[in-house]
């Protein structure tokens, strides 16, 4: 069973930075694409960024140039460096891990950006 645990969320002023972490259990981590998503109340979960096993990245247009996704396979951890944060980035952020059979999700971490 894979477990994903996010951390690093919090309250920051507009223009500030936060770094989210997603720690995964098991060796499955290094074999699969992972991603960050976010979901505001009453809205669908939306893609923020993904990273493949060999480090190829993909970003939502809304975060390009501000957010950077990375992974450390030795530590089974994925990161999301968020710079130039905006109030509209406020929501819960989730990490996921995609396998051939299922998708695993973390419990989410709240990010709040004050104006």
N, C-alpha and C positions, 0 to 999 in steps of 0.2 A: 504494500500500500504506500502510495506516495503522499507525503505531506508537504504543503507549501506554507510558509509563515512569512508574512510581510511585516516590515517595521520601517520606522523613519518618518512616518507622517507627523503632522502637527500644525501649528498656527504660525503663519509667517506674513509679513507685510508685502504688499504688491512690490514687485521688483526684486524680491528676495529669492533665496534658493533653498531647496531641500533635496536630500538624497534618500530615495526609498531602496530598501533591500528586500529580496525574496530568497529565503533560505529553503532549499529542497532536501528532502531525505532521500537516500538511496542513490545508486550509481546510474539510475535512469536519467538523471539530470543531463549529463553530458551527451546523451544520445538523441535529444529532442529539442525542437523549437520551443522557445518560451516567449511569453508576451506580457505586456502591461495593458490593462483595460481600466476604464473608469465608468462609473454609473451614478448619475444624479437621481434624486428621488423622482419617480414618475417618468423616468426616461429610460431608453434602452441602453444597455451596456455598449460602450464604444471603444474601438481600438485606439490605443495610445502609441504603442511601439511593439515591434517584435524583433527577435534575434534568433538566427539559426545556430546550429551546432558549430558552424565554421565562421560565425561572427557577422554574417550578412544581416543588415538592419533595415527596418521599414518603419516609417513614422506617419502618423496622421498629419495632415496639412496644418492643423491648428497648433501643433507643437514643434514643427520642423524649425531647426535653428535655435530652439530654446531647451529642448530635452535631449538627453543622450542615454541610450540603453547600452548596457555592457554585461558581460558575464565572466565569472571566474569559475571555470570547471573544477579546479582543484579544491575550491571551497563550496562547490555546489550552490553557488549564490549568483543571483542576477541583480543588477542595480538599475535604477532610473535616476539620473542626475537631472534635476529640474531647476533651470535658471530663468530669470526674468519672469517670475510667476505673476499671473494675473488673477483678479477675483473670479473670473470665469473658469479657472482651473480648480476651483473649490468643488470637491466631491470625494467619494470613496474610490480608492485605487485598488485594483486586484491584479495579482499575477496569475498566470496560468502556464501549464505545461501540456503540450499536445503529443499524444502517442498515436500509434496506428489504431488503437482500440478505444481510447477514451481521452477526455480532457480533464485535467485536474485544476482546481481553483484554490487559491488561498482564501482567508477569511476577510481580507480587505483592511486597508488602513486609511484613516480620514486625513485629508489635506484641506486646510482652510486658509485662504488667502484674503487678508483684509485690505480694504482700499484706503 
